[in-house]
Amino acid sequence: MNTQAIESGYYVEMTDTFGGEPNYCWIRRAVVQANSTREALKLARREFGYLAKHGRITSDYGDEIHWTPYGQHRVIMVRWSDNPHEMSFA
C-alpha cells in the first residue's frame, strides 16, 4: 500500500454499517495507487484483511465503489481523487 504523498489515486475507507448505511462508529482509511477502481478495491481489501473474504459490490458509481463482505456489518468505500489526502466520504 502506497501512503506517500501522491497527486492522484484512490481514497479508501472501511467502517461499520447500521441499517446498511455507513455508520462511522469506527473507521480505517488509506490511499492507494491503482489503474482502476476495482484494482484499488482489491488493494484496499488486502490492506484491511478482507482479500480472502467473499462479498458484493453494493454500489458502483463509476469512480466510486462500495463493497460489503457477506455476513458482516462493514463496508469498504473506494473513490477516485486528484488529491486523495484531502478527501472524506463523510
N, C-alpha and C positions, 0 to 999 in steps of 0.2 A: 504494500500500500504506500503510495507516494503522498506524503504530507508536507512536502516542501512548498515554498511559495511558487505558485504557477499562475499563468494568466487566464487559462480556461480549463475546464474539466467538469467533473460531476460532484455535486454536493450530495452526501448520503446521510440519512438519519435512520435509527432504529428506535422505536418506542413501543409502549404498551397501547392497547386499544380498549375502548369502552363502548359497547354498542356498535362495534365495527368501525368506529372512527378513532383516529389518533388521540390519545389521552394526555400524553406528555407528563405523566407522573414521574417517569424517569426517561432518560434519553442518552443515546450514544451517537456521536457524529464523526464523520470522516470526509476526506476529499480524495477522489481517485481520478486518475487519467485513464481514459479508455477510448476505443474507436466508435463505440455505440452505447446506447442506454442499456441494452441487455448485457453487454460485456461489463459495464460499470456495476450492474446488479450482481453479476457473478462475483466480481471483486469484493463488493460490499458483503455478500453472503459469506465469502471466505473470511473476511476480516472479523465479522460478527459471530462466526462459528456455526453458520447455517448452510454451508455448502452441501452437506450430505442430507439435509432435511428436504422433505417434499412440501410444496406449497403451490400457490397460484398467484398470477398477476391479477389483482383486483381492480386496478385502474391503469390505463395506458393512454396518456395524452400526447404521445409522440416524443416530447422532450422530457417527460416525467413518467415514472413507473412507480406503482405501489405494489409490493409483493407481501403476501401473508402466508406464513407457514401453517400447514394443517394442524388443527388441534391446539393451537396456542393463540393467545390474545396479544399478538405483536404484529408490527408492520415495519417493513423496510421501505423507505421512500428514496428514490434516486431522481435527481433533477440536474439538467444541463445548466451551466452558468459560464458566462465570460469571466466572472470573478467569484468563484465558489467560496472563498474565505470570508466574504461579506454577506452570505446568503442565510436565510432561515425559512423553514416551512411554516413557522407559527405566525 
